[in-house]
């Protein structure tokens, strides 16, 4: 029985054309894959770290770059962009009104303070990559390492302070000390990162004791308010009373000095007058009389100078005595109204 043997027979032209097209397609696909894997783009805020068989070879600058296909790998590292890690919460939707999620991240933010109280501390670490080589090759998983360093540093700083300091007056000091401590750890590990800022987003007591803690804070605030009001009233009344007392004392001292000086002056004047009187009694009396008249006369109204007898004074005056007017007598009448 004859067997079909196609080995020695030529393939049909259609099959030959199809096989040829398949080879071209495969070759074209290989060329495209090689071309796409040979070029890569580095964004302006990044650098490309080129590795050949896992070993660092060179740094690619922003723009279009070439690498050997299949044997070289590129990892892009942002060096001009500020990065951040959030602790105690996560941003789910950033925008004008950002949305946050706290569920599942309370273990990061719940901390023990120095006075054995609990505080729920949410914070953000903002950093930049300054040395991409150290960032990639000096430590394993630099992002997670930074998170671990940040959490350890913040727990240490919070653990050295009371809960009131962390919640109120010590926030700025906590952030500054935590930033310095994280930077020291990053430099010690040669991580190639610079910590630019640590921000406390929200610090609260745990939810189960938040109401009681708020009551205590409100009572303390009322206490401080009353103390400040009392100090204000004290500062208004006491200095004023002291000033008035000092003014009264100064007035009394001035009055005493004035009385003493006047008494001394009058005594000295009397003594001098007495000595002059002893020397010439009549002259002194006359002088005293004239000086007294000189002092009195300017103070009275109309002055009338008469002779020794003083007769004929009444017709010269218009006097009002006891509601009765005394008129000068008329030359044509001898009548006088009393």
PEMO-V255018 format. One record per backbone hydrogen bond with DSSP energy under -1.0 kcal/mol. CO is the residue of the C=O (numbers start at 0). NH is the residue of the N-H. E is the energy in kcal/mol with one decimal. If there is no record, write none. Layout:
co:CO nh:NH e:E
co:CO nh:NH e:E
This chain:
co:11 nh:15 e:-2.1
co:12 nh:16 e:-2.3
co:13 nh:17 e:-2.3
co:14 nh:18 e:-2.6
co:15 nh:19 e:-2.0
co:16 nh:20 e:-2.3
co:17 nh:21 e:-2.3
co:18 nh:22 e:-2.0
co:19 nh:23 e:-2.1
co:20 nh:24 e:-2.7
co:21 nh:25 e:-2.7
co:22 nh:26 e:-2.7
co:23 nh:27 e:-3.0
co:24 nh:28 e:-2.7
co:25 nh:29 e:-2.5
co:26 nh:30 e:-2.3
co:27 nh:31 e:-2.6
co:28 nh:32 e:-2.7
co:29 nh:33 e:-2.6
co:30 nh:34 e:-2.7
co:31 nh:35 e:-3.2
co:32 nh:36 e:-2.2
co:37 nh:66 e:-3.0
co:39 nh:64 e:-3.0
co:41 nh:62 e:-2.3
co:42 nh:45 e:-1.8
co:44 nh:78 e:-1.8
co:44 nh:79 e:-2.1
co:46 nh:76 e:-2.7
co:47 nh:59 e:-3.8
co:48 nh:74 e:-1.8
co:49 nh:56 e:-3.0
co:49 nh:57 e:-1.2
co:50 nh:72 e:-3.4
co:51 nh:54 e:-1.6
co:54 nh:51 e:-3.1
co:57 nh:49 e:-2.3
co:59 nh:47 e:-3.0
co:62 nh:41 e:-2.7
co:64 nh:39 e:-2.2
co:67 nh:71 e:-1.5
co:70 nh:52 e:-1.8
co:72 nh:50 e:-3.4
co:74 nh:48 e:-2.7
co:76 nh:46 e:-1.7
co:82 nh:126 e:-2.5
co:84 nh:124 e:-2.4
co:86 nh:122 e:-1.2
co:89 nh:100 e:-2.7
co:92 nh:98 e:-2.3
co:98 nh:91 e:-2.3
co:98 nh:92 e:-1.5
co:100 nh:89 e:-1.9
co:101 nh:104 e:-2.2
co:105 nh:109 e:-2.0
co:108 nh:120 e:-3.0
co:110 nh:118 e:-2.4
co:112 nh:115 e:-1.5
co:116 nh:112 e:-3.3
co:118 nh:110 e:-2.7
co:119 nh:203 e:-2.1
co:121 nh:200 e:-1.7
co:121 nh:201 e:-1.3
co:122 nh:86 e:-2.3
co:123 nh:198 e:-2.5
co:124 nh:84 e:-2.1
co:125 nh:195 e:-2.0
co:125 nh:196 e:-1.7
co:126 nh:82 e:-3.0
co:127 nh:193 e:-2.7
co:130 nh:134 e:-2.3
co:131 nh:135 e:-1.8
co:132 nh:136 e:-2.7
co:133 nh:137 e:-1.7
co:140 nh:144 e:-2.1
co:141 nh:145 e:-2.4
co:142 nh:146 e:-1.8
co:143 nh:147 e:-2.4
co:144 nh:148 e:-2.5
co:145 nh:149 e:-2.6
co:146 nh:150 e:-2.4
co:147 nh:151 e:-2.3
co:148 nh:152 e:-2.5
co:149 nh:153 e:-2.5
co:150 nh:154 e:-2.2
co:151 nh:155 e:-1.8
co:152 nh:156 e:-2.3
co:153 nh:157 e:-2.7
co:154 nh:158 e:-2.0
co:157 nh:160 e:-1.6
co:160 nh:113 e:-3.6
co:161 nh:165 e:-1.9
co:162 nh:166 e:-2.2
co:163 nh:167 e:-2.2
co:164 nh:169 e:-2.3
co:167 nh:170 e:-1.1
co:169 nh:173 e:-2.4
co:170 nh:174 e:-2.3
co:171 nh:175 e:-2.1
co:172 nh:176 e:-2.4
co:173 nh:177 e:-2.5
co:174 nh:178 e:-2.3
co:175 nh:179 e:-2.2
co:176 nh:180 e:-2.3
co:177 nh:181 e:-2.6
co:178 nh:182 e:-2.3
co:179 nh:183 e:-2.1
co:180 nh:184 e:-2.1
co:181 nh:185 e:-2.6
co:182 nh:186 e:-2.5
co:183 nh:187 e:-2.2
co:184 nh:188 e:-2.1
co:185 nh:190 e:-2.4
co:191 nh:129 e:-2.2
co:191 nh:130 e:-1.9
co:193 nh:127 e:-2.0
co:196 nh:125 e:-2.9
co:198 nh:123 e:-2.4
co:201 nh:121 e:-2.8
co:203 nh:119 e:-3.9
co:205 nh:208 e:-1.1
co:208 nh:212 e:-2.4
co:209 nh:213 e:-2.4
co:210 nh:214 e:-1.9
co:211 nh:215 e:-2.2
co:212 nh:216 e:-2.5
co:213 nh:217 e:-2.5
co:214 nh:218 e:-2.4
co:215 nh:219 e:-2.4
co:216 nh:220 e:-2.5
co:217 nh:221 e:-2.4
co:218 nh:222 e:-2.3
co:219 nh:223 e:-2.6
co:220 nh:224 e:-2.5
co:221 nh:225 e:-2.6
co:222 nh:226 e:-2.4
co:223 nh:227 e:-2.5
co:224 nh:228 e:-2.5
co:225 nh:229 e:-2.5
co:226 nh:230 e:-2.5
co:227 nh:231 e:-2.4
co:228 nh:232 e:-2.6
co:229 nh:233 e:-2.6
co:230 nh:234 e:-2.8
co:231 nh:235 e:-1.4
co:232 nh:236 e:-2.6
co:233 nh:237 e:-2.1
co:236 nh:240 e:-2.9
co:237 nh:241 e:-2.8
co:238 nh:242 e:-2.5
co:239 nh:243 e:-2.8
co:240 nh:244 e:-2.7
co:241 nh:245 e:-2.5
co:242 nh:246 e:-2.5
co:243 nh:247 e:-2.6
co:244 nh:248 e:-2.5
co:245 nh:249 e:-2.5
co:246 nh:250 e:-2.6
co:247 nh:251 e:-2.7
co:248 nh:252 e:-2.8
co:249 nh:253 e:-2.7
co:250 nh:254 e:-3.0
co:251 nh:255 e:-2.7
co:252 nh:256 e:-2.5
co:253 nh:257 e:-2.6
co:254 nh:258 e:-2.8
co:255 nh:259 e:-2.5
co:256 nh:260 e:-2.7
co:257 nh:261 e:-2.7
co:258 nh:262 e:-2.8
co:259 nh:263 e:-2.8
co:260 nh:264 e:-2.6
co:261 nh:265 e:-3.0
co:262 nh:266 e:-2.7
co:263 nh:267 e:-2.5
co:264 nh:268 e:-2.8
co:265 nh:269 e:-2.7
co:266 nh:270 e:-2.6
co:267 nh:271 e:-2.5
co:268 nh:272 e:-2.7
co:269 nh:273 e:-2.8
co:270 nh:274 e:-2.3
co:271 nh:275 e:-2.0
co:272 nh:276 e:-2.5
co:273 nh:277 e:-2.6
co:274 nh:278 e:-1.5
co:275 nh:279 e:-2.4
co:279 nh:283 e:-2.1
co:280 nh:284 e:-2.5
co:281 nh:285 e:-2.6
co:282 nh:286 e:-2.5
co:283 nh:287 e:-2.7
co:284 nh:288 e:-2.7
co:285 nh:289 e:-2.4
co:286 nh:290 e:-2.5
co:287 nh:291 e:-2.3
co:288 nh:292 e:-2.4
co:289 nh:293 e:-2.6
co:290 nh:294 e:-1.3
co:291 nh:295 e:-2.1
co:292 nh:296 e:-2.9
co:295 nh:298 e:-1.8
co:296 nh:299 e:-1.3
co:312 nh:315 e:-1.4
co:313 nh:316 e:-1.7
co:318 nh:325 e:-2.5
co:320 nh:323 e:-2.3
co:323 nh:320 e:-2.1
co:329 nh:332 e:-1.1
